[in-house]
């Protein structure tokens, strides 16, 4: 997760409670369980703008975002401490990460299996490398070494005759940035 340390911990904790409370109240399976991807709080005119990004392993629906938004708004409005942090006229947006966005949470890789990703990672010598490839394996829940495997794309005109490059196994801890590539 990419949640800024500048955001008040009480607000982060309240939003995390709402996200986990929403999932458990729906008694969803693991693939339908909402998880918090990112949280941004920006100062505005009279209040703050709170942006919450959530995801599931299968994708988030508009109705899930709307229901979670109501839960978070109720939580903030019922607490004078949270209302003091958010401001009287706060703006709340709950959505899922957009297509072509960066992968910010390890569980997002599960959702993007089979898609094309561009990944910047540190190799064994500490140098930053870049690879664009199809996400063919995801093991983000492993206790030993959470990792992904990318099958690099063959570029250029000679795709049919080109030698298939070796798959690249990347530990999550070595990933600097991963972005889902939009395909047409």
N, C-alpha and C positions, 0 to 999 in steps of 0.2 A: 504494500500500500504506500501511497505517496502523500500521506496526510502531513501537512505542515505542522511543525512544533510550535508555530506562532498562534495556532488556534487554541482557545481555552479548553483545557482537558475536560471540564464539566460538559461542554457542548458536544465534544467528540464522544464521550461516554454515553450521553443521552441518545445520540443518533445511533451509536453501535447497539445500544439496548433495543431501540425501536426496530432496527434491521433484524436482529436475532429474534426479537419477540414476534415480528411479522412472520418469519419463517416457521417458528415453532407453533404459532397459532393456526397456521395453515396445515400443520402436520405433513409437510411436503417431504418427498424423498430427497436424497442428497443432491440430485441433479437439478431440483427445483428450488433448492435453498438459496435465498438471497444472501449475498455477501457484499460488504462495503469495499468498493474499489478505490474511491478517492473522495475527499471532502475539501471544499474550498470555501473560505469566508472572505468576502470583499466588503470594504466599507462603502456605504452609499450615502445618499442625502440624509434622510431621517433615520434609516436603519441599515441593517447589513443585508447583503445578498449571500445566501447560503446555497451552495451547489453541492448536491449529493449524487455521486455516481455509484450505482449498484449493478450487480450482474448475477446471473445463475449460470450453471454449466450448459444450459440449453437456450438461454436468451430470456430477456425480461419483456413482459408485456406492458402495455400502457396502463391496464387496470392494476397491475402490481405497483407501478410507479405512483399512480393516483392514491391507492390505499395506503402505501407507505408514507406518502406526503402528508396525508391527513393525520396519521399516527404521530409523525414528527412534529407537525404544527401543534397538535393537541398537547404533546409533551412540553413543548417550549412555552405555550400560552398558559399552562397550568402551573408552571414553576416561576416564581418571581426572580429567582437567581438566573435561570436560563433566559427569561425575558429581558433581564438587565444586560446580559451578554449580547443577545440578538438585537435588542432595540425594540421599540414599540411597533414600528412599521417595517418588520423584516420581510424580505422576499425569499421564498423557498422554491428551489427547483430540484426535483428528483427525476433522474433519467439514467439511461444506460450509456456506456461509452459508444461513441459513434464509429461507423465503419472507417477503417483506415487510421484509427487512433493507436496510440502506444499501449502496450500491454503493461499494466501497472500492478497486477495482482497475480500470484502464481496460478490460481485456479482458472484464470482467463485462458491459459494455454489449452486447457481441456476443451473449452468452447471452440477454440480456433484450430483444432486438429483437422488436418487436410487442407488448410488454407496456406496461402503464400505469405511468408514473413520475411522482413529484412531485420537482421539481428546484428548488433554491434556487441562484441564480447572480447574478453581478455583471454588470450591463449596461455599456454603453460609458461611462456617466458614473460608474460605481463604485457605484451603488445596488444593493442586494440585491433581486432580484425572485423571485417564485415562479410556477411554471407546472406544471400537471398535464396530461399528455398522453401519447399513444401514441408510443413510440419507433419512428420510421419509417425512420431512417437512422443508421448507425453507421460512422464512419471514425476509429477510434482508432489505427490504425497509420500514418496519414499523417505524413509528415515535416514538411510545412509547417504545418498547423493541425489537429491531431486534434480532432474535434468530433462532436456528435450532433445529430439533428434530431427535435424533438417536434411532433406534431400535437395542439394543445390540444383537450381534450374539451369538447363543448357541454354546458352544464349547464342544468338546469331542465326545465320541462314542455314547452317549445316546441322540442324537439330537431328535429322534422321541418321546421319553418319557419325555424329559426335559420340565420343566415349562418355558414358554416364559417370559423372563425378561421384566420389565416395561420400557417403552420408556423414554429416558432422554432428557429433554428440557434444552438447554444451551443458555444463552444470549451471543451474539457475544463479548461483552466487557469482558466476563469471559474466553474466549478462549485464551490459551497460544500458542497452536500450533495445527494445523489440517493437516493431511496428507492423501491423497487419497491412498487407498490400491490397489495394483495390484491383480486382480483375474484371475485365469486360469480355 
